[in-house]
Amino acid sequence: MTAYDIVIRPVITERSMNSVADKKYVFEVAPSAGKVEIKKAVEEIFGVKVAKVNTMHVPGKAKRMGAARPGRTKDWKKAIVQLTEDSKTIELFEGMV
């Protein structure tokens, strides 16, 4: 599994953007990835130093598909990555704050 298979996409929400000032970034990650794998993948992709990683499973929500039977969005895994104090920031999030 490559680093790009582990880190799927950044999560861009108002809540996740508020924590960018504290060097905390939120990503959707592969459900099978562990904290050590996520740390190595983020360091490899963005060239930063990771201090700690928190992960959580996000359950899918029930959604209606018109008047027919209800469906569900997919379950996914979220990682909150805290960078070290001396690390550079991730430029991907810069223009969105």
Secondary structure, 3 states (H helix, E strand, C coil): CCHHHHEEEECCCHHHHHCHHHCEEEEEECCCCCHHHHHHHHHHHHCCCEEEEEEEEECCCEEECCCCCEEECCCEEEEEEEECCCCCCCHHHHHHC
